[in-house]
Amino acid sequence: MATHYKLWINGEWAEAESGSVFSVINPATGSEFATASAAKRVDARKAIDAARDAFDNTDWSSSPPLRASVLQKAADLLRRDVDILARTETLDNGMPIGWAKRFVLDTADFFEYFAGLTRPLEEQLDEHSTVFYEPVGVAAGIVPWNLPLKMASWKVAPALAAGDTVVLKPSSQTPLTTLKLGEIFHLAGCPDGVMNVIAGQGSVVGAELAGSTKVDKVAFTGGTETGKEVMRLASANLKKITLECGGKSANIILEDADIAKAVKGAVFAIFFNAGQVCTAGSRLLLPERIHDRFMEHLIRETEKLRIGDGFDDPDMGPVISAGQLENDLEYIRYGIRDGAKLVSGGKRLDIGAGGVSGFFVEPTVFDDVAPDMRIAQEEIFGPVLSVLTYGDEDEAIEIANGTKYGLAGAVWSKDIPHAKQVASRIAAGTVWINTYHGAPKHAPFGGYKESGIGRELGMHGLREYLEVKHIMVG
């Protein structure tokens, strides 16, 4: 019998008022393994009211020691329960179990880090002026399905450290570990109503959170078009917003790069989590002089990847759903139709247990991709790599910056000062040099252009959950 998960509202588990439930599917098998209560607007309002009451009528916002204690204890509980949480994450999302364990521990580290940032903040500008930072109020977090628990921590940790109260909405495709956070914070000593978690459709629950005038801040991670709708709804009371949206990141290989290291980096950049990462290095830019040699190594490394059920700890697991599978295959058809050269992969893999097929796509590489092709311009969010060739660095930068996105990118070179010069010309919020996908908890993360607004992580992320007050003495 499938395990059933409820909503977490005002310090307790609760069924959705309508009694509605939805299935949670294991993407490695395509079969249901759990159900969850499907919140509606009335449930979202209950959670918002609980958070509002907790902010207005408890000492949560005015007690840094309490907040530090709760965040630290939550981190300790995550570490204690790492195995069961990782197993749930793999069932829910399909990611390899090794990565699932790492992300649970990363989540614990985020909470522990922000436990150290709960102290009151103020700046003495001069003898007359002092700047104080105060909690915003009720913060809503809307998180995606690709890295469920980790993305939740990017919203919850700074919000709670700042003194805000929280209503968190996970994706309906991967709600389970995020729902467990409510109970974890309860066990850690969080006052009732401070932390609420409700799963439901984004068009219903997400819209209620974004549009509610009782919510003071909304933080969203997901697609750009949905982010624009969140922004529109948030204008109801001009609430503060943080949007981390889509990406089409350029991974630039310079002629003097360490080929072996850069190839491994390029494979990891696109095929990590089956390409289901906003920062995925989905556009690989190669100089003409080393193109053929690089591609030979790239195809070899790609075809060595082990694909399978996350519990076998493969190099790459399934994509999240039947819909995402079809999306990826449709983009592969676009690439072929537009004249790109399919050099590896391109098909669905028939992998599954008990005769049930999961949602597996071969790691796919296209060469001879033109910058204006759909596979080079649109976010696929799957294991599909577009390889583009450039003549000189000016052309590489033009291609790199030639999309509506600006989330991330990378430069590979043995000459670090020169690589930094190239990186400075890339219009993106994060640019890596000789590495990929790193997101240190103390460093800001966010995008340029249509990749988002605001920053997460570190002090930059904390301040997104604070209001700024200037007090001047005459």
Backbone hydrogen bonds, N-H to C=O, Kabsch-Sander energy under -0.5 kcal/mol:
donor,donor_aa,acceptor,acceptor_aa,energy
3,T,33,F,-1.2
5,Y,35,T,-2.3
7,L,14,A,-2.7
8,W,197,V,-3.0
9,I,7,L,-0.6
9,I,12,E,-2.3
12,E,9,I,-0.9
14,A,7,L,-2.5
19,G,16,A,-1.6
22,F,36,A,-2.3
24,V,34,A,-3.0
25,I,23,S,-0.5
26,N,31,S,-2.8
29,T,26,N,-1.5
30,G,26,N,-3.0
31,S,26,N,-0.7
33,F,24,V,-2.4
34,A,24,V,-1.3
35,T,3,T,-2.7
36,A,22,F,-2.1
37,S,5,Y,-2.3
38,A,20,S,-2.8
39,A,37,S,-0.9
39,A,199,A,-3.2
44,A,40,K,-2.2
45,R,41,R,-2.5
46,K,42,V,-1.7
47,A,43,D,-2.2
48,I,44,A,-2.6
49,D,45,R,-2.8
50,A,46,K,-2.3
51,A,47,A,-2.3
52,R,48,I,-2.8
53,D,49,D,-2.6
54,A,50,A,-2.2
55,F,51,A,-2.1
56,D,52,R,-2.5
57,N,53,D,-2.5
58,T,54,A,-1.0
63,S,60,W,-1.2
67,R,63,S,-2.0
68,A,64,P,-2.7
69,S,65,P,-2.3
70,V,66,L,-2.5
71,L,67,R,-2.5
72,Q,68,A,-2.2
73,K,69,S,-2.5
74,A,70,V,-2.4
75,A,71,L,-1.9
76,D,72,Q,-2.1
77,L,73,K,-2.3
78,L,74,A,-2.2
79,R,75,A,-2.0
80,R,76,D,-2.1
81,D,77,L,-2.2
82,V,79,R,-1.0
85,L,81,D,-2.4
86,A,82,V,-2.4
87,R,83,D,-2.2
88,T,84,I,-2.0
89,E,85,L,-2.4
90,T,86,A,-2.3
91,L,87,R,-2.3
92,D,88,T,-2.5
93,N,89,E,-2.9
94,G,89,E,-0.5
94,G,90,T,-1.8
97,I,310,G,-2.6
99,W,96,P,-0.5
100,A,96,P,-2.2
101,K,97,I,-2.3
102,R,98,G,-1.8
103,F,99,W,-2.5
104,V,100,A,-1.9
105,L,101,K,-2.1
106,D,102,R,-2.5
107,T,103,F,-2.3
108,A,104,V,-2.0
109,D,105,L,-2.3
110,F,106,D,-2.3
111,F,107,T,-2.1
112,E,108,A,-2.4
113,Y,109,D,-2.7
114,F,110,F,-2.5
115,A,111,F,-1.5
116,G,112,E,-0.8
116,G,113,Y,-1.1
117,L,114,F,-1.6
118,T,115,A,-0.7
121,L,133,Y,-0.5
123,E,131,V,-2.5
125,L,123,E,-0.9
125,L,129,S,-1.9
126,D,129,S,-1.4
130,T,471,I,-2.4
131,V,123,E,-3.2
132,F,130,T,-0.5
132,F,469,K,-3.5
133,Y,121,L,-1.8
134,E,132,F,-0.5
134,E,467,E,-2.5
136,V,465,Y,-1.6
139,A,137,G,-0.6
139,A,165,T,-3.3
140,A,217,K,-3.2
141,G,167,V,-2.5
142,I,219,A,-2.9
143,V,141,G,-0.5
143,V,169,K,-2.2
151,M,147,L,-2.9
152,A,148,P,-1.8
153,S,149,L,-2.0
154,W,150,K,-1.4
155,K,151,M,-0.7
155,K,152,A,-1.1
156,V,152,A,-2.9
157,A,153,S,-1.9
159,A,155,K,-1.5
160,L,156,V,-2.8
161,A,157,A,-2.2
162,A,158,P,-2.1
163,G,159,A,-0.8
163,G,160,L,-0.7
164,D,159,A,-2.3
165,T,137,G,-2.2
166,V,194,V,-3.5
167,V,139,A,-2.0
168,L,196,N,-3.0
169,K,141,G,-3.4
174,T,171,S,-0.7
179,L,175,P,-2.4
180,K,176,L,-1.7
181,L,177,T,-0.8
181,L,178,T,-0.9
182,G,178,T,-0.6
182,G,179,L,-1.1
183,E,179,L,-0.7
184,I,180,K,-2.3
185,F,181,L,-2.6
186,H,182,G,-1.7
187,L,183,E,-2.6
188,A,184,I,-1.4
189,G,186,H,-1.6
190,C,185,F,-2.6
194,V,191,P,-1.8
196,N,166,V,-1.6
197,V,8,W,-2.5
198,I,168,L,-2.5
200,G,170,P,-0.6
204,V,201,Q,-1.1
205,V,201,Q,-2.4
206,G,201,Q,-1.0
207,A,202,G,-1.4
208,E,204,V,-1.8
209,L,205,V,-2.3
210,A,206,G,-2.6
211,G,207,A,-2.2
212,S,208,E,-1.6
215,V,212,S,-1.0
216,D,138,V,-2.1
217,K,138,V,-1.4
218,V,240,K,-2.4
219,A,140,A,-2.8
220,F,242,T,-2.9
221,T,142,I,-2.0
222,G,244,E,-2.0
227,G,223,G,-2.3
228,K,224,T,-2.1
229,E,225,E,-1.4
230,V,226,T,-2.4
231,M,227,G,-2.3
232,R,228,K,-2.1
233,L,229,E,-2.5
234,A,230,V,-2.4
235,S,231,M,-0.7
235,S,232,R,-0.8
236,A,233,L,-1.8
237,N,234,A,-1.1
239,K,234,A,-1.8
240,K,216,D,-1.8
242,T,218,V,-1.9
243,L,453,I,-2.3
244,E,220,F,-2.8
245,C,243,L,-0.6
245,C,451,S,-2.8
249,S,280,A,-0.7
250,A,408,A,-0.7
251,N,283,R,-3.2
252,I,250,A,-0.7
252,I,410,A,-2.9
253,I,251,N,-0.5
253,I,285,L,-2.6
254,L,252,I,-0.6
254,L,412,W,-2.3
257,A,254,L,-2.0
259,I,257,A,-0.9
262,A,258,D,-2.9
263,V,259,I,-2.7
264,K,260,A,-1.8
265,G,261,K,-2.2
266,A,262,A,-2.6
267,V,263,V,-2.3
268,F,264,K,-2.3
269,A,265,G,-2.5
270,I,266,A,-1.4
271,F,267,V,-2.5
272,F,268,F,-1.6
274,A,271,F,-1.8
275,G,272,F,-1.4
276,Q,273,N,-2.0
277,V,275,G,-1.5
280,A,277,V,-1.9
281,G,269,A,-1.7
282,S,280,A,-2.4
283,R,249,S,-1.9
284,L,282,S,-0.5
284,L,386,S,-3.0
285,L,251,N,-2.4
285,L,283,R,-0.6
286,L,284,L,-0.6
286,L,388,L,-2.8
288,E,390,Y,-1.9
290,I,287,P,-1.0
291,H,287,P,-0.8
291,H,288,E,-0.7
294,F,290,I,-2.6
295,M,291,H,-2.7
296,E,292,D,-1.9
297,H,293,R,-1.6
298,L,294,F,-2.7
299,I,295,M,-2.7
300,R,296,E,-1.5
301,E,297,H,-2.5
302,T,298,L,-2.5
303,E,299,I,-2.3
304,K,300,R,-0.6
304,K,301,E,-0.6
305,L,302,T,-1.3
307,I,305,L,-0.5
308,G,316,M,-1.9
312,D,309,D,-2.1
313,D,310,G,-1.7
315,D,306,R,-1.4
316,M,306,R,-1.9
319,V,359,F,-3.3
325,L,321,S,-2.3
326,E,322,A,-2.2
327,N,323,G,-2.1
328,D,324,Q,-2.5
329,L,325,L,-2.2
330,E,326,E,-2.4
331,Y,327,N,-2.0
332,I,328,D,-1.9
333,R,329,L,-2.0
334,Y,330,E,-2.1
335,G,331,Y,-2.5
336,I,332,I,-2.1
337,R,333,R,-2.7
338,D,334,Y,-2.5
339,G,336,I,-1.0
340,A,335,G,-2.3
341,K,367,D,-2.9
342,L,340,A,-0.7
343,V,341,K,-0.7
343,V,365,V,-2.5
344,S,365,V,-1.2
349,L,360,F,-2.2
351,I,349,L,-1.5
353,A,356,V,-0.5
356,V,353,A,-1.7
357,S,355,G,-0.6
358,G,351,I,-3.4
359,F,27,P,-2.7
360,F,349,L,-0.6
360,F,358,G,-1.1
362,E,347,K,-2.9
364,T,383,P,-2.6
365,V,344,S,-2.3
366,F,385,L,-2.9
367,D,341,K,-3.2
369,V,387,V,-2.1
373,M,370,A,-1.9
376,A,373,M,-1.4
377,Q,373,M,-0.9
377,Q,374,R,-0.9
378,E,374,R,-2.9
380,I,378,E,-0.5
384,V,382,G,-2.2
385,L,364,T,-2.7
386,S,282,S,-2.5
387,V,366,F,-2.4
387,V,385,L,-0.5
388,L,284,L,-2.9
388,L,386,S,-0.5
390,Y,286,L,-2.4
396,A,392,D,-1.9
397,I,393,E,-2.6
398,E,394,D,-2.1
399,I,395,E,-2.5
400,A,396,A,-2.8
401,N,397,I,-2.5
402,G,399,I,-1.4
406,G,448,Y,-0.6
409,G,430,T,-0.9
410,A,250,A,-2.1
411,V,432,W,-2.2
412,W,252,I,-2.1
413,S,411,V,-0.5
416,I,414,K,-1.0
419,A,415,D,-2.6
420,K,416,I,-2.5
421,Q,417,P,-1.5
422,V,418,H,-2.2
423,A,419,A,-2.8
424,S,420,K,-2.0
425,R,421,Q,-0.5
425,R,422,V,-1.5
426,I,423,A,-1.4
427,A,425,R,-0.5
428,A,426,I,-1.8
429,G,406,G,-1.4
430,T,407,L,-1.2
432,W,409,G,-2.6
434,N,411,V,-2.1
443,A,440,P,-1.6
445,F,456,E,-2.2
448,Y,406,G,-3.0
450,E,404,K,-2.3
451,S,448,Y,-2.3
452,G,449,K,-1.2
453,I,243,L,-1.8
456,E,445,F,-2.9
458,G,441,K,-2.1
461,G,457,L,-2.4
462,L,458,G,-2.1
463,R,459,M,-2.2
464,E,460,H,-0.7
464,E,461,G,-0.7
465,Y,462,L,-2.0
466,L,463,R,-1.3
467,E,134,E,-4.0
469,K,132,F,-3.2
469,K,467,E,-0.5
471,I,130,T,-2.9
471,I,469,K,-0.5
473,V,128,H,-2.6
474,G,472,M,-0.5
